């Protein structure tokens, strides 16, 4: 009978292979989690940039025309749903076309300008999780929306946090127009 000589044995034991595979699996899962956080942060940054670009385009529109786009209760979201009686994303996009090329939105937005003040004020907002920190300090009406424009601030200073008070033309609103 031949004797096995350890001196010439080569290779790894199954236990060593399992340990190495476990370490590789752990490292890859940590890398994947970090990558997903980085992708989410990039999406948040892109959404904020898009929001600011649309806000600037609204101001350019006002400088050229002397009023904001005469559109009511535009609810802009990624799937294109729109409440009845409201202007559409396409109408909003067309109005701003000379100032910005706005693709389909990354997040949901709300826009409103009213004829009561001849479209001299507007509100523009989003309530995505990306802007939660900004929403609490923007001076607007809602603590859950990131709001810009004069209508949100007017609504807050005039009515405070009254139920159903909103600058946005959808449902019961008591501070429409921002004047």
C-alpha positions in Angstrom: 0.0 0.0 0.0 1.2 3.4 -1.0 1.6 6.0 1.7 0.3 9.6 1.2 3.1 12.1 1.6 1.9 15.5 2.8 5.1 17.0 1.5 3.8 16.7 -2.1 0.1 17.6 -1.4 -1.1 20.7 -3.1 -4.4 22.7 -3.2 -6.8 24.1 -0.7 -9.1 22.5 1.7 -12.8 23.0 1.3 -12.9 25.0 4.5 -10.3 27.4 3.1 -12.3 27.8 -0.1 -15.5 28.6 1.8 -13.8 31.2 4.0 -12.4 32.9 0.9 -15.7 32.8 -0.9 -17.5 34.2 2.2 -15.0 37.2 2.3 -15.5 37.9 -1.4 -19.3 37.8 -1.0 -19.2 40.2 2.0 -16.9 42.6 0.2 -19.1 42.6 -2.9 -22.3 43.2 -0.9 -20.7 46.2 0.8 -19.5 47.6 -2.5 -23.0 47.1 -4.0 -24.6 49.0 -1.1 -22.2 51.8 -1.5 -22.8 51.9 -5.2 -26.6 52.1 -4.7 -26.2 55.0 -2.3 -24.0 56.8 -4.8 -26.6 56.3 -7.5 -29.4 57.6 -5.3 -27.4 60.7 -4.4 -26.7 61.3 -8.1 -30.4 61.1 -8.8 -31.1 63.5 -6.0 -28.5 66.0 -7.3 -29.9 65.7 -10.8 -33.4 66.4 -9.6 -32.3 69.5 -7.7 -30.4 70.8 -10.7 -33.5 70.2 -12.9 -35.7 72.0 -10.3 -33.4 75.0 -10.2 -33.1 75.2 -14.0 -36.9 75.2 -14.3 -37.1 77.9 -11.7 -34.6 80.0 -13.7 -36.5 79.5 -16.9 -39.7 80.8 -15.1 -37.8 83.9 -14.2 -36.5 84.4 -17.8 -40.1 83.9 -19.1 -41.2 86.7 -16.7 -38.4 89.0 -17.7 -39.4 88.6 -21.4 -43.2 88.7 -21.1 -43.9 90.6 -17.9 -45.9 87.7 -16.4 -45.4 84.1 -15.5 -46.7 81.3 -17.8 -50.5 81.4 -17.5 -51.0 77.8 -16.5 -53.1 76.5 -13.6 -52.5 73.6 -11.4 -49.9 71.8 -13.5 -49.1 68.6 -11.8 -45.9 67.2 -13.4 -44.8 63.7 -12.7 -42.8 61.0 -14.4 -45.9 59.0 -15.5 -47.7 62.0 -16.9 -50.9 61.9 -14.8 -52.9 65.1 -14.7 -55.9 66.2 -12.7 -59.0 67.2 -14.7 -59.2 70.9 -15.6 -55.5 71.5 -15.2 -52.9 72.4 -17.7 -50.5 69.6 -18.9 -46.8 69.0 -18.7 -46.6 69.5 -22.5 -48.2 73.0 -22.2 -45.7 73.8 -19.4 -42.8 72.5 -21.4 -43.8 74.4 -24.5 -44.1 77.7 -22.6 -40.6 77.3 -21.3 -39.1 75.9 -24.5 -37.3 79.2 -25.5 -35.5 79.2 -22.1 -34.8 75.5 -21.3 -35.0 72.1 -22.8 -37.0 70.2 -20.2 -37.2 66.5 -20.8 -39.7 64.3 -18.9 -39.3 65.2 -15.3 -37.2 63.2 -12.9 -39.6 63.9 -9.9 -43.1 65.2 -9.4 -43.5 69.0 -9.5 -46.4 71.4 -8.9 -46.8 74.7 -10.7 -49.5 77.4 -10.5 -50.0 81.0 -11.6 -53.3 82.7 -11.4 -55.3 85.2 -13.4 -56.4 87.0 -10.2 -53.2 88.9 -10.2 -52.6 88.8 -14.0 -50.0 86.0 -13.6 -47.6 88.2 -11.6 -46.9 85.5 -9.0 -46.3 81.8 -9.2 -45.7 78.8 -7.0 -43.4 76.0 -8.0 -42.8 73.0 -5.7 -41.8 69.4 -5.3 -42.3 67.1 -2.4 -39.8 64.4 -3.1 -37.6 63.0 -0.4 -34.6 64.6 -2.1 -35.6 68.1 -0.8 -36.8 67.3 2.7 -34.0 69.3 4.3 -34.7 72.3 2.0 -38.5 72.1 2.5 -38.4 72.9 6.2 -36.5 76.2 5.6 -37.7 77.5 2.3 -40.2 80.0 3.7 -43.1 78.4 1.9 -46.5 77.2 3.0 -45.8 73.5 3.4 -43.3 71.8 5.6 -43.2 68.8 3.2 -42.9 70.6 -0.1 -39.8 72.4 -1.4 -41.5 75.6 -2.6 -40.3 78.6 -4.6 -42.1 81.6 -5.9 -44.2 84.3 -4.2 -47.4 82.3 -3.8 -46.2 79.8 -1.2 -44.7 82.5 1.0 -47.8 84.7 0.6 -50.1 81.8 1.7 -48.0 81.1 4.7 -47.8 84.7 5.9 -51.5 85.4 5.2 -53.1 82.3 6.5 -50.4 80.4 8.5 -50.9 76.6 8.6 -54.7 76.6 8.2 -56.3 73.4 7.0 -57.1 73.5 3.3 -55.2 76.7 2.7 -53.0 76.2 -0.3 -51.5 78.2 -3.1 -51.9 75.3 -5.4 -55.2 75.2 -7.4 -56.3 71.7 -6.6 -59.1 71.1 -4.1 -60.1 73.7 -1.5 -57.8 76.6 -1.7 -58.3 79.9 0.2 -55.1 81.8 -0.7 -55.0 81.6 -4.5 -53.4 84.3 -6.5 -50.7 85.3 -4.0 -52.0 88.9 -3.6 
